[in-house]
Amino acid sequence: LIEGVETDEQLALIRELDIDKIQGFHVGRPAPAANFRTRPATYKRTLSIVKSA
């Protein structure tokens, strides 16, 4: 897991390293605790967008 991904440049480097678990403002903003139950569904969609970008 790479934490703190905030730029396109960081994301490109992470892709070169073949790391597929990322966290940071570049891929998602903090959400209220009330949204916690719905996050897994949106996480998979976000991950597929990041992988294809």
C-alpha positions as CSV (number, residue, x, y, z in Angstrom):
1,L,0.0,0.0,0.0
2,I,1.4,3.4,-1.0
3,E,-0.1,6.3,1.0
4,G,0.1,10.0,0.1
5,V,-0.4,9.9,-3.7
6,E,-1.1,13.5,-4.6
7,T,0.1,14.1,-8.1
8,D,0.1,12.6,-11.6
9,E,3.9,12.2,-11.4
10,Q,3.6,10.2,-8.2
11,L,0.9,8.0,-9.7
12,A,3.1,7.3,-12.8
13,L,6.0,6.2,-10.7
14,I,3.8,3.9,-8.7
15,R,2.5,2.3,-11.9
16,E,6.1,1.7,-13.0
17,L,6.7,-0.1,-9.7
18,D,3.7,-2.2,-10.3
19,I,2.0,-1.3,-7.1
20,D,-1.8,-1.6,-7.2
21,K,-2.9,-0.4,-3.7
22,I,-2.8,3.3,-3.3
23,Q,-4.2,6.0,-1.1
24,G,-4.1,9.8,-1.3
25,F,-5.8,13.0,-2.3
26,H,-5.1,12.2,-6.0
27,V,-7.5,9.2,-6.0
28,G,-10.0,10.2,-3.3
29,R,-10.7,12.8,-0.7
30,P,-11.5,12.0,2.9
31,A,-15.2,11.1,3.4
32,P,-17.4,11.3,6.5
33,A,-17.7,8.2,8.6
34,A,-21.4,7.9,7.6
35,N,-20.2,7.1,4.1
36,F,-18.0,4.2,5.3
37,R,-20.5,1.4,4.3
38,T,-20.7,2.6,0.7
39,R,-17.0,3.2,0.1
40,P,-16.1,-0.4,-1.0
41,A,-18.4,-0.1,-4.0
42,T,-16.9,3.2,-5.2
43,Y,-13.3,2.1,-4.4
44,K,-13.4,-0.6,-7.1
45,R,-14.7,2.0,-9.6
46,T,-12.0,4.5,-8.6
47,L,-9.2,1.8,-8.8
48,S,-10.3,0.9,-12.4
49,I,-10.2,4.5,-13.4
50,V,-6.7,5.0,-11.9
51,K,-5.4,1.8,-13.6
52,S,-6.7,2.9,-17.0
53,A,-5.5,6.5,-16.8
